[in-house]
């Protein structure tokens, strides 16, 4: 009963909460809180919220704590069992671990031993013995193993690529989609894009061979079962070509878009990857075109291409004026070329960082710059120059060629993508090719040298127009041999004059060029008739200044030709310019003036009045101009033709013939002048009076005052003030000496024979002596050779023969016989007075003209001869 009541009473109080291991596994477990919860759980519910006057009853707490202790004890026992079990498992695991370490250690030792053996074999070739008992080289074995591994790896990759390629081909033929390739493309990365491009290109080739229907070609193969070249033609429902082209286009556009975005961000590494992929895809044509065509330089320049050339009117007038120095390159073209230089240097840096095949891209960029920007501007400048004059066009072409050529050389030196080293051979070749192609239309064949020749002809004909007008109106001498020789020059004059007038009337002659031609020709109005154009004597005279202008124009043309043309064409070109120089300056100008002088000289050979020798000074500029021509031809033109022996020899022969022709005409003028002078001297001598040397006694007073006879005075005046003075203005040096010597000898012979014709008395002998002294003094004032000067002494000896007595004559005759009469020795005889000593016959002839020749003393002297 008590037990029952006891147990019933115990059941009335709570036993406390159940405790598990999870209660202690919580990270937030606190011992104080745990004890409080046990105490609160032990109190009865009725007493927790009851009045506070109840007496403290410890029993519920004691029972609650006892229950907790019993549960904790059970948990402790359970934990000990688990710990014991875990410890036993740890011991077993340690034993197993030790065994595993021991096993691995043995295997490691075996591997190290095998590695050492392999290393020994590799480092000591020939020591390893193979299965056949022969020594093998370890190095060769390693190489062979490596090669086999590489080969196997290549075969593996090839098999994988082939497998993937077949998979893609199956997809595109069966579904019309390229799912696998699109998946690779979405993965991104340069390698994946390259692989997509390569596979797409391979699939395109497969489609061309197997899917002929997609390419619009007839199928080949066995049609009975519907199979064509391995493709089920009857079951194919998709056009592989369209699918592949669509994928390729999308891939290309994607890459180009990525490239352009990277270009704007200056992401050169990404640009390099895109360019590399596109190169594998289509050799980089699309990315190169996108880079070049969308460059800001071309966009800006396309907007400015309609701008007019910026040179002012004064500059164009200077270009058209042959006597002005060329002003240089046209400003708008110069600005473009300067900008191109900067852009090329800057873009080459970008191109090298953005493209793996940068030389190809740079070549395309260079082509676009030259073929679009520079060529268009160059054509505009040259078109403008064409509307000015032919010379302006040539000067513009030359200055443009020189300036663009300097650009090419600067770019080569800068190096562009190879900076600071010079350009590569490929880029240098591209630059040279583009420069050449720019100017090929203007240099093809003989077009350029023909332009130069026509321009020079226009300027020459303009400058010589009044000269040709004057000589075309000049009265010609009577026809004869020399007139027939000068006929060619007359035709050339008429041709040059007509060519100038026709050019002035030409409809394609620009206003500026017409103005320049009129100014050079010194004509005010071109509308007047050529017969109404007034010319003066000065217009028909040679001018060294004019010749220098013409040679200067030619030198400028030679310089342009040399720089514009090729080295192989230079000899041919300078030969053309030589012909123009010899024809215009040599024949039309110099030889025409010489022909005029010769006509004037020959027309006076039999003149009854004193001849007019004012034509003689024209020989001096003719000789000077000929020397200038010869020097220019020798030092410039012929030297430029040395590379072509045939052309050079031809030019030498032409110039030699031209110089000889001019020399012959100049000599003919001098010879004719000599004849004119001697004919007039002969006429004056014929006017000598017989009584001049036999004066009467009542004339003695007048003779004493007279120094010479009137004939002597007239001849001396003519020879000194006319012939000699004008000859000095015509020639100099050796030529003057030869002319003077010839004239002196001829006059000496005339005078020698002249004094044999007159009877001389004692007083007349004095007049003879005075005349001879005057003659000799006049002639000796000229530049003579030594031989001629010695010959003149004989004439002085003649005067003494008329004034000395018989004894002196006998002494002279003895000296004559001994060879000492006169100045210098020589052969004894010889009439005409041309020798250096007086001969016996001449001595006798002069003595017999003495009034006392019949006297005993004089006859004794003559008998002694």
C-alpha positions in Angstrom: 0.0 0.0 0.0 2.8 2.2 0.9 4.6 1.3 -2.3 1.5 2.0 -4.3 1.0 5.3 -2.6 4.7 6.0 -2.9 4.8 5.3 -6.6 1.5 7.2 -7.1 2.9 10.1 -5.2 6.1 10.0 -7.4 4.1 10.0 -10.5 2.5 13.2 -9.5 5.8 15.1 -10.1 7.5 15.5 -13.5 10.6 13.4 -14.2 12.4 16.2 -16.1 13.4 16.5 -19.8 15.1 13.8 -21.8 18.8 14.6 -22.5 20.6 13.5 -25.7 24.0 14.1 -27.2 22.5 16.6 -29.6 21.9 19.0 -26.7 25.6 19.2 -26.1 26.6 19.4 -29.8 25.0 22.8 -30.3 27.5 25.7 -30.6 25.2 27.9 -28.4 25.2 25.5 -25.4 25.7 27.2 -22.0 26.0 25.3 -18.8 24.1 27.9 -16.7 21.2 27.9 -19.0 21.1 24.1 -19.1 20.9 24.0 -15.2 18.2 26.7 -15.1 16.1 24.7 -17.6 16.4 21.6 -15.5 15.3 23.5 -12.3 12.4 25.1 -14.0 11.3 21.7 -15.5 11.5 20.1 -12.0 9.0 22.5 -10.4 5.3 21.6 -10.6 3.2 23.8 -12.8 0.9 24.8 -10.0 3.7 26.2 -8.0 5.5 28.1 -10.8 2.8 30.8 -10.9 1.4 30.5 -7.4 1.5 32.9 -4.4 4.9 33.6 -3.1 4.0 32.6 0.5 4.4 28.8 -0.2 7.2 27.2 1.6 10.3 26.1 -0.4 10.1 22.5 -1.4 13.5 21.1 -2.6 12.2 17.7 -3.4 11.2 18.4 -7.0 14.6 19.9 -7.7 16.3 16.9 -6.1 14.3 14.5 -8.2 14.9 16.5 -11.4 18.6 16.7 -10.8 18.8 13.0 -10.0 17.0 12.1 -13.2 19.4 14.4 -15.2 22.4 12.8 -13.5 21.2 9.3 -14.4 20.8 10.3 -18.0 24.2 12.0 -18.1 25.7 8.8 -16.7 24.1 6.8 -19.4 25.4 9.2 -22.0 28.8 9.0 -20.5 28.8 5.3 -20.8 27.7 5.5 -24.4 30.4 8.0 -25.3 33.1 5.8 -23.7 31.9 2.9 -25.8 32.0 5.0 -28.9 35.5 6.3 -28.0 36.8 2.8 -27.4 35.4 1.7 -30.8 36.9 4.7 -32.5 40.3 4.1 -30.9 40.2 0.5 -32.1 39.4 1.7 -35.6 42.2 4.2 -35.4 44.7 1.5 -34.4 43.5 -0.6 -37.3 43.8 2.3 -39.7 47.3 3.1 -38.5 48.3 -0.4 -39.1 46.8 -0.3 -42.5 48.5 3.0 -43.2 51.8 1.7 -42.2 51.4 -1.2 -44.5 50.4 1.0 -47.3 53.4 3.3 -46.8 55.7 0.3 -46.8 54.2 -0.9 -50.0 54.4 2.5 -51.7 58.0 2.9 -50.4 58.9 -0.3 -52.1 57.2 0.8 -55.3 59.0 4.2 -55.2 62.3 2.5 -54.7 61.6 0.3 -57.7 60.5 3.3 -59.8 63.6 5.3 -58.8 65.8 2.3 -59.6 64.1 2.0 -63.0 64.5 5.7 -63.6 68.2 5.6 -62.7 68.6 2.7 -65.1 66.8 4.6 -67.9 68.8 7.7 -67.1 72.0 5.7 -67.2 70.9 4.2 -70.6 70.1 7.6 -72.0 73.4 9.2 -70.8 75.5 6.3 -71.8 74.4 5.3 -75.3 75.5 1.9 -76.6 75.5 0.3 -73.1 72.0 -0.9 -73.1 71.5 -4.4 -74.4 68.3 -5.2 -76.2 66.4 -8.4 -76.5 68.6 -9.6 -79.3 71.8 -9.0 -77.4 72.8 -5.9 -79.4 73.6 -2.6 -78.0 71.2 0.3 -78.9 71.9 4.1 -78.6 69.8 5.4 -75.8 69.6 8.9 -77.4 68.3 7.5 -80.6 65.7 5.5 -78.7 64.5 8.6 -76.9 64.3 10.5 -80.2 62.4 7.7 -81.9 60.0 7.5 -78.9 59.4 11.2 -79.0 58.8 11.1 -82.8 56.4 8.2 -82.4 54.6 10.0 -79.6 54.3 13.2 -81.7 53.1 11.2 -84.7 50.6 9.4 -82.6 49.4 12.7 -81.2 49.1 14.2 -84.6 47.1 11.1 -85.8 45.0 11.4 -82.7 44.2 15.1 -83.3 43.7 14.4 -87.0 41.3 11.6 -86.2 39.5 13.8 -83.7 39.3 16.6 -86.3 38.1 14.2 -89.0 35.5 12.8 -86.6 34.3 16.3 -85.7 34.4 17.3 -89.4 32.2 14.3 -90.3 29.9 15.1 -87.5 29.5 18.6 -88.7 29.0 17.5 -92.3 26.3 15.1 -91.1 24.6 17.8 -89.2 24.5 20.2 -92.1 23.4 17.7 -94.6 20.7 16.2 -92.4 19.5 19.2 -90.4 20.8 22.2 -92.3 22.3 23.4 -89.1 25.8 23.7 -87.7 25.0 23.2 -84.1 28.5 21.8 -83.1 30.3 24.7 -84.8 28.0 27.2 -83.3 28.6 25.8 -79.9 32.4 26.2 -80.4 31.8 29.7 -81.6 29.8 30.6 -78.5 32.6 29.4 -76.3 34.7 32.4 -77.5 38.4 32.6 -77.6 40.8 33.0 -80.5 41.6 29.3 -80.8 37.9 28.3 -81.0 37.2 31.0 -83.6 40.2 29.8 -85.7 39.0 26.3 -85.5 35.5 27.4 -86.6 37.0 29.2 -89.6 39.1 26.3 -90.6 36.3 23.7 -90.3 33.9 26.0 -92.2 36.4 26.3 -95.0 36.9 22.5 -95.1 33.2 21.9 -95.1 32.9 24.3 -98.0 35.4 22.2 -100.0 33.5 19.0 -99.1 30.3 20.6 -100.2 31.8 21.6 -103.5 32.8 18.0 -104.2 29.9 16.1 -102.7 26.9 18.4 -102.9 27.1 19.4 -106.5 23.4 20.3 -106.7 23.9 23.0 -104.1 26.6 24.5 -106.5 24.4 24.3 -109.6 26.3 21.4 -111.1 25.2 18.1 -112.5 25.8 15.1 -110.2 28.0 12.2 -111.2 27.9 8.6 -110.0 25.5 5.8 -109.8 21.9 7.0 -109.7 20.1 3.6 -109.3 20.1 3.7 -105.5 19.9 7.5 -105.2 23.5 7.8 -104.1 25.8 10.5 -105.7 29.4 10.7 -104.6 28.6 9.4 -101.2 25.7 11.8 -100.6 22.2 10.5 -100.5 20.9 12.8 -103.2 17.3 11.7 -103.2 17.0 12.2 -99.4 18.9 15.5 -99.1 16.6 18.2 -98.1 19.0 21.0 -97.2 21.3 23.2 -99.3 24.7 22.8 -97.7 26.2 25.7 -99.6 23.7 28.2 -98.3 24.1 26.9 -94.7 27.9 27.1 -94.9 27.9 30.5 -96.5 25.5 31.8 -94.0 27.6 30.5 -91.1 30.8 31.8 -92.7 29.2 35.2 -93.2 27.9 35.4 -89.7 31.3 34.3 -88.3 33.1 36.9 -90.5 30.7 39.7 -89.5 31.1 38.8 -85.9 34.9 38.9 -86.1 34.9 42.2 -88.1 32.6 43.8 -85.5 34.8 42.6 -82.7 37.8 44.0 -84.6 36.2 47.4 -85.1 35.2 47.6 -81.5 38.8 46.7 -80.4 40.1 49.3 -82.8 38.0 52.1 -81.2 39.2 51.0 -77.8 42.8 50.6 -79.0 42.9 47.0 -77.8 45.7 45.8 -80.1 45.9 42.3 -78.6 42.2 41.6 -79.4 42.7 43.1 -82.9 45.6 40.8 -83.4 43.5 37.8 -82.5 40.6 38.8 -84.8 43.0 39.5 -87.6 44.7 36.2 -87.2 41.3 34.4 -87.3 40.2 36.3 -90.3 43.4 35.5 -92.1 42.9 31.8 -91.6 39.3 32.4 -92.7 39.7 34.3 -95.9 43.4 35.4 -96.1 42.4 38.6 -94.2 40.9 40.3 -97.2 37.8 41.5 -95.3 39.6 42.8 -92.2 42.1 44.6 -94.4 39.4 46.2 -96.4 37.5 47.2 -93.3 40.6 48.7 -91.7 41.6 50.7 -94.8 38.2 51.8 -96.1 37.0 53.0 -92.7 40.1 54.9 -91.9 39.4 58.5 -90.8 42.0 59.9 -93.2 40.1 58.7 -96.2 36.8 59.8 -94.8 38.1 63.3 -94.2 39.9 63.5 -97.6 36.8 62.3 -99.5 34.9 65.3 -98.1 37.7 67.7 -99.2 38.4 66.2 -102.6 36.1 68.8 -104.3 38.3 71.6 -103.0 39.9 73.7 -105.7 43.7 74.0 -106.0 44.9 76.8 -103.7 47.7 78.4 -105.8 47.1 82.1 -106.6 47.2 83.7 -110.0 50.7 85.1 -109.5 52.0 81.6 -108.9 50.4 80.3 -112.1 51.8 83.2 -114.0 55.3 82.4 -112.6 54.9 78.8 -113.6 54.0 79.8 -117.2 56.8 82.3 -117.5 59.9 80.6 -119.0 62.2 83.3 -117.6 61.0 82.9 -114.0 62.2 80.2 -111.6 59.6 77.5 -110.9 57.8 78.3 -107.6 57.7 74.7 -106.4 54.9 72.2 -105.7 51.3 73.3 -105.6 50.2 74.2 -102.0 47.2 71.9 -101.7 49.2 68.9 -103.0 52.0 69.8 -100.7 49.6 69.9 -97.7 48.2 66.5 -98.7 51.7 64.9 -99.1 52.8 66.3 -95.7 49.7 64.9 -94.1 50.2 61.5 -95.8 53.7 61.4 -94.3 52.5 61.9 -90.8 49.5 59.5 -91.2 51.7 56.7 -92.7 54.2 56.9 -89.8 51.5 56.9 -87.2 49.4 54.1 -88.8 52.4 51.9 -89.4 52.8 51.6 -85.6 49.2 50.6 -85.2 49.3 48.2 -88.1 52.3 46.3 -86.8 50.6 45.8 -83.4 47.2 44.9 -84.8 48.0 42.6 -87.6 50.3 39.5 -87.7 50.6 40.0 -91.5 51.4 43.7 -91.1 53.4 44.1 -94.3 50.4 43.0 -96.4 48.1 45.5 -94.6 50.6 48.3 -94.9 51.0 47.6 -98.6 47.2 47.8 -99.1 47.1 51.0 -97.1 49.9 52.5 -99.2 48.1 51.6 -102.4 44.9 53.2 -101.2 46.7 56.4 -100.1 48.4 56.8 -103.5 45.7 55.5 -105.8 42.9 57.5 -104.2 44.1 60.6 -102.3 47.3 61.5 -103.9 46.3 60.6 -107.5 43.1 62.5 -107.3 44.7 65.6 -106.0 47.6 65.3 -108.5 45.1 65.0 -111.4 43.3 68.1 -110.2 46.6 70.1 -110.0 47.7 68.9 -113.5 44.3 69.6 -115.0 44.5 73.2 -113.7 48.1 73.5 -115.0 46.9 72.4 -118.4 44.5 75.3 -118.6 47.5 77.7 -117.9 50.2 76.6 -120.4 52.2 73.6 -121.5 55.2 74.9 -119.6 53.1 75.2 -116.4 52.0 71.6 -116.9 55.6 70.4 -117.2 56.8 72.4 -114.2 53.8 71.2 -112.1 54.4 67.6 -113.2 58.1 67.8 -112.3 57.7 69.5 -109.0 54.9 67.1 -108.0 57.1 64.1 -109.0 60.0 65.5 -107.0 58.0 66.2 -103.9 56.2 62.8 -103.9 59.5 61.1 -104.6 60.9 62.8 -101.6 58.0 61.5 -99.6 58.7 58.0 -100.7 62.4 58.3 -99.8 61.5 59.7 -96.3 59.1 56.8 -95.7 61.8 54.4 -96.7 64.3 56.0 -94.4 61.8 56.2 -91.5 61.1 52.4 -91.9 57.4 52.6 -91.1 56.7 49.2 -89.5 60.4 48.5 -89.2 61.2 51.9 -87.5 63.9 52.8 -86.7 65.4 50.5 -89.3 64.8 51.2 -93.0 61.8 49.7 -94.8 61.7 46.1 -95.8 62.2 45.1 -99.4 58.5 44.4 -99.9 57.4 47.9 -98.6 60.1 49.7 -100.5 59.0 47.9 -103.7 55.4 48.9 -103.0 56.3 52.5 -102.5 58.4 52.6 -105.7 55.7 50.9 -107.7 53.0 53.3 -106.5 55.2 56.3 -107.3 55.8 54.9 -110.8 52.1 54.2 -111.4 51.2 57.7 -110.4 53.2 59.2 -113.3 53.0 56.4 -115.9 50.1 58.1 -117.8 52.3 61.1 -118.4 55.6 59.3 -119.2 54.4 56.4 -121.4 56.3 56.2 -124.7 57.5 59.5 -126.1 54.6 61.5 -124.7 56.7 63.4 -122.1 59.7 64.2 -124.3 57.3 65.3 -127.0 55.6 67.7 -124.6 59.1 69.1 -123.7 60.0 69.5 -127.3 56.8 71.3 -128.3 57.0 73.6 -125.3 60.6 74.6 -126.2 59.6 75.0 -129.9 56.9 77.4 -128.9 59.2 79.5 -126.7 62.0 79.5 -129.3 59.7 80.4 -132.2 58.3 83.2 -130.0 61.7 84.6 -129.1 63.0 84.5 -132.7 59.7 85.6 -134.4 60.9 89.2 -135.1 64.3 87.8 -136.1 62.7 85.5 -138.7 60.3 88.2 -139.9 63.3 90.5 -140.5 65.4 88.0 -142.4 62.4 86.8 -144.4 62.0 90.4 -145.7 65.7 90.8 -146.3 66.7 91.2 -150.0 68.5 88.1 -151.1 71.8 88.3 -153.0 71.9 87.1 -156.6 71.6 83.3 -156.9 74.8 81.4 -156.8 76.6 78.6 -155.1 76.4 80.1 -151.6 72.8 81.1 -152.1 72.0 77.5 -152.9 73.7 76.4 -149.7 71.6 79.0 -147.7 68.3 77.7 -149.2 67.8 75.3 -146.4 68.1 78.1 -143.8 65.6 80.1 -145.7 63.1 77.3 -145.5 63.7 76.8 -141.8 63.0 80.5 -141.2 59.8 80.4 -143.1 58.8 77.2 -141.2 59.5 78.7 -137.8 57.6 81.9 -138.6 54.6 80.1 -139.9 54.6 77.7 -136.9 54.5 80.6 -134.5 51.6 82.3 -136.3 49.6 79.0 -136.6 50.2 78.4 -132.9 48.9 81.9 -132.0 45.8 81.3 -134.0 45.2 77.8 -132.5 41.9 77.3 -130.7 43.5 75.1 -127.9 46.0 77.9 -126.9 45.2 79.1 -123.4 45.0 82.8 -122.7 47.9 82.7 -120.4 50.1 80.9 -122.8 49.1 83.3 -125.6 50.0 86.2 -123.4 53.4 84.7 -122.6 54.2 84.0 -126.3 53.3 87.6 -127.3 55.5 89.0 -124.5 58.4 86.8 -125.4 58.0 87.7 -129.1 57.8 91.4 -128.1 54.5 91.8 -130.0 51.5 93.9 -128.7 48.6 92.5 -130.7 48.4 89.1 -132.4 45.4 90.1 -134.5 47.5 92.2 -136.8 48.8 90.7 -140.0 52.3 89.4 -139.9 53.2 91.7 -142.9 52.2 94.7 -140.8 54.6 93.8 -137.9 57.3 96.4 -137.7 60.9 95.2 -137.3 64.2 97.1 -137.0 67.8 96.4 -137.9 68.4 95.4 -134.3 65.8 92.6 -134.6 67.9 90.9 -137.3 71.1 91.0 -135.2 72.3 88.1 -133.1 72.0 88.5 -129.4 74.1 86.5 -126.9 71.5 87.2 -124.2 68.8 85.6 -126.3 71.0 82.5 -126.9 71.6 82.2 -123.2 67.9 82.4 -122.5 67.3 79.6 -125.0 70.0 77.4 -123.7 68.8 78.1 -120.1 65.3 77.0 -121.1 66.8 73.9 -122.7 68.9 73.2 -119.5 65.7 73.3 -117.4 64.1 70.9 -119.8 67.1 68.6 -119.7 66.9 68.6 -115.9 63.2 67.7 -115.9 63.7 65.0 -118.5 66.6 63.5 -116.5 64.6 63.4 -113.3 61.3 62.3 -114.8 62.4 59.7 -117.3 64.2 56.4 -116.9 67.9 56.0 -117.2 67.5 53.8 -120.3 65.5 56.5 -122.1 67.8 59.4 -121.2 70.2 59.1 -124.3 67.2 59.0 -126.7 65.6 62.0 -125.0 68.7 64.2 -124.9 69.2 63.3 -128.6 65.8 64.8 -129.4 66.7 67.9 -127.4 70.0 68.1 -129.2 68.3 68.1 -132.6 66.0 70.9 -131.5 69.0 72.9 -130.2 71.0 72.5 -133.4 68.0 73.2 -135.7 66.7 76.3 -133.8 69.7 77.9 -132.3 72.2 76.6 -134.8 70.5 76.8 -138.1 67.5 79.2 -137.7 69.4 81.7 -135.6 73.2 81.6 -136.0 73.4 80.3 -139.6 70.7 82.6 -140.8 72.6 85.6 -139.4 75.8 84.3 -141.1 74.0 83.8 -144.4 72.8 87.4 -144.2 76.3 88.6 -143.5 77.6 86.5 -146.4 74.9 87.9 -148.7 75.9 91.4 -147.8 79.6 90.7 -148.3 79.3 89.0 -151.6 77.0 91.7 -152.9 79.8 94.3 -152.4 82.7 92.4 -154.0 82.4 94.5 -157.1 81.0 97.6 -155.5 81.9 100.9 -157.1 81.6 102.8 -153.8 83.3 102.2 -150.6 81.9 98.9 -149.1 79.8 98.8 -146.0 81.4 96.3 -143.6 79.0 96.9 -140.7 77.9 93.3 -141.0 81.2 92.1 -139.6 80.5 92.6 -135.9 77.7 90.1 -136.2 80.3 87.4 -136.4 81.3 87.9 -132.7 77.9 86.9 -131.2 77.8 84.1 -133.8 81.1 82.7 -132.6 80.1 83.2 -128.9 76.8 81.5 -129.3 78.4 78.6 -131.2 80.9 78.2 -128.4 78.1 78.2 -125.8 76.3 75.6 -127.8 79.3 73.4 -128.2 80.2 73.6 -124.5 76.7 72.8 -123.4 76.5 69.9 -125.9 79.8 68.5 -124.8 79.5 68.9 -121.0 75.8 68.1 -120.6 74.0 66.4 -123.5 76.7 64.0 -124.7 77.7 63.0 -121.2 74.1 62.1 -120.5 74.1 59.8 -123.5 77.3 57.9 -122.5 75.2 54.8 -121.4 74.2 54.3 -125.1 77.3 54.2 -127.3 75.3 54.3 -130.6 73.3 57.3 -129.6 76.3 59.1 -128.2 78.3 58.6 -131.4 75.4 59.9 -133.4 75.1 63.0 -131.3 78.8 63.6 -131.5 78.6 63.3 -135.3 75.6 65.7 -135.5 77.2 68.3 -133.3 80.4 68.1 -135.2 78.7 68.6 -138.5 76.7 71.5 -137.1 79.8 73.2 -135.7 81.7 72.7 -139.0 78.8 74.1 -141.0 78.8 77.2 -138.8 82.6 77.5 -139.0 82.5 77.2 -142.8 79.9 80.0 -143.1 81.9 82.2 -140.7 85.1 81.5 -142.7 83.1 82.3 -145.9 82.1 85.6 -144.5 85.7 86.5 -143.5 87.0 85.3 -146.9 84.4 87.4 -148.7 85.2 90.3 -146.5 88.8 89.9 -147.4 87.9 89.9 -151.1 85.7 93.0 -150.6 88.5 94.9 -148.9 91.2 93.9 -151.4 88.9 94.8 -154.3 88.4 98.2 -152.9 92.1 98.7 -152.2 92.7 97.7 -155.8 90.2 100.3 -157.0 91.9 102.9 -154.8 95.4 102.0 -156.1 94.1 102.3 -159.7 93.2 105.9 -158.8 96.9 106.7 -158.2 98.1 109.5 -160.5 101.2 109.0 -162.5 102.6 112.4 -161.5 102.2 111.6 -157.8 105.8 110.3 -157.9 107.2 112.6 -160.6 106.3 116.0 -159.2 107.4 119.2 -161.1 109.6 121.8 -159.5 106.7 124.2 -159.0 104.9 121.5 -156.9 107.7 121.0 -154.4 106.4 123.4 -151.9 103.1 121.5 -151.7 104.8 118.2 -151.5 106.8 119.2 -148.6 103.7 119.9 -146.6 102.0 116.6 -147.8 102.9 113.6 -145.8 101.4 111.0 -148.2 99.6 110.8 -151.4 95.8 111.0 -151.4 95.6 107.4 -152.5 97.8 106.3 -149.6 95.7 108.3 -147.2 92.5 106.8 -148.5 93.8 103.2 -148.4 95.3 103.6 -144.9 92.1 105.1 -143.6 89.9 102.4 -145.1 92.1 99.6 -143.8 92.6 100.9 -140.3 89.3 102.6 -139.4 87.0 100.3 -141.4 88.5 96.9 -142.0 90.7 96.5 -139.0 88.4 98.1 -136.5 85.3 96.1 -137.6 87.4 92.9 -137.8 88.4 93.4 -134.1 84.7 93.5 -133.3 84.1 90.3 -135.3 86.9 88.0 -134.2 89.7 87.9 -131.8 92.7 85.8 -130.8 94.1 83.5 -133.4 91.2 84.1 -135.8 91.9 87.9 -135.8 95.6 87.2 -136.3 95.0 84.9 -139.3 92.6 87.3 -140.9 94.9 90.3 -140.4 97.9 88.3 -141.7 96.0 87.2 -144.8 94.9 90.8 -145.5 98.4 92.1 -144.8 100.0 89.7 -147.2 97.4 90.4 -149.9 97.9 94.2 -149.5 101.7 93.7 -149.5 101.5 91.9 -152.9 99.2 94.6 -154.3 101.5 97.4 -153.2 104.6 95.5 -154.3 103.2 95.3 -157.8 101.7 98.8 -157.6 105.1 100.6 -157.2 106.5 98.8 -160.3 104.0 100.7 -162.4 105.2 104.3 -161.8 108.2 106.4 -162.9 109.8 108.0 -159.9 112.1 111.0 -159.8 114.2 112.1 -156.9 111.4 114.1 -155.2 108.9 111.4 -156.0 111.1 108.9 -154.2 110.5 110.7 -151.0 106.7 110.4 -151.6 107.2 106.7 -152.3 109.1 106.3 -149.1 106.4 108.2 -147.1 103.6 106.1 -148.6 105.4 102.9 -148.0 106.1 103.9 -144.4 102.4 104.8 -143.9 101.3 101.5 -145.4 103.7 99.4 -143.3 102.7 101.3 -140.1 99.1 100.8 -140.8 99.4 97.1 -141.4 101.8 96.5 -138.5 99.2 97.9 -136.1 97.3 94.7 -136.7 98.0 91.4 -134.8 100.3 89.6 -137.3 102.3 86.5 -137.3 106.1 86.8 -137.2 106.5 85.6 -140.7 104.2 88.3 -142.0 105.9 91.0 -140.0 109.3 90.0 -141.5 107.8 90.0 -145.0 106.6 93.6 -144.6 110.3 94.7 -144.2 110.8 94.0 -147.8 108.3 96.7 -148.7 110.3 99.2 -146.6 113.4 98.2 -148.5 111.6 99.1 -151.8 111.2 102.7 -150.7 115.0 103.0 -150.2 115.7 101.9 -153.8 114.1 105.2 -155.1 116.1 107.6 -153.0 119.6 106.3 -152.6 122.5 107.0 -155.0 124.3 104.6 -157.4 127.0 103.7 -155.0 124.4 102.8 -152.3 122.5 100.8 -154.9 125.7 98.9 -155.8 126.2 98.2 -152.2 122.6 97.0 -151.9 123.1 94.9 -155.0 126.1 93.3 -153.4 124.1 92.6 -150.2 121.3 91.3 -152.4 123.7 88.9 -154.0 125.1 87.8 -150.7 121.6 87.3 -149.3 121.6 90.0 -146.7 119.1 92.4 -148.2 115.8 92.6 -146.4 114.9 91.2 -143.0 115.8 87.6 -142.6 117.2 85.0 -145.0 115.3 83.1 -147.6 115.5 81.8 -151.1 116.8 84.3 -153.6 114.2 84.7 -156.3 110.5 85.2 -156.2 108.5 88.0 -157.5 105.4 89.5 -156.0 107.1 90.6 -152.8 105.7 87.7 -150.8 109.1 86.5 -149.7 111.3 87.6 -146.8 114.0 89.2 -149.1 114.1 91.2 -152.3 114.9 89.2 -155.4 117.1 90.2 -158.3 114.3 90.5 -160.7 112.3 92.7 -158.3 115.4 94.8 -157.6 116.0 95.4 -161.3 112.3 96.2 -161.9 112.2 98.8 -159.2 115.5 100.4 -160.1 114.5 100.7 -163.8 111.5 102.9 -162.6 114.0 105.5 -161.4 114.2 108.7 -163.4 118.0 108.3 -163.5 117.9 104.6 -164.5 119.7 105.5 -167.8 122.7 107.1 -166.1 126.1 105.5 -166.2 126.1 104.7 -162.4 122.7 103.1 -162.3 123.4 101.1 -165.5 126.6 99.9 -164.0 124.7 98.6 -161.0 122.1 96.9 -163.3 124.9 95.4 -165.4 126.5 94.1 -162.3 123.4 92.0 -161.5 
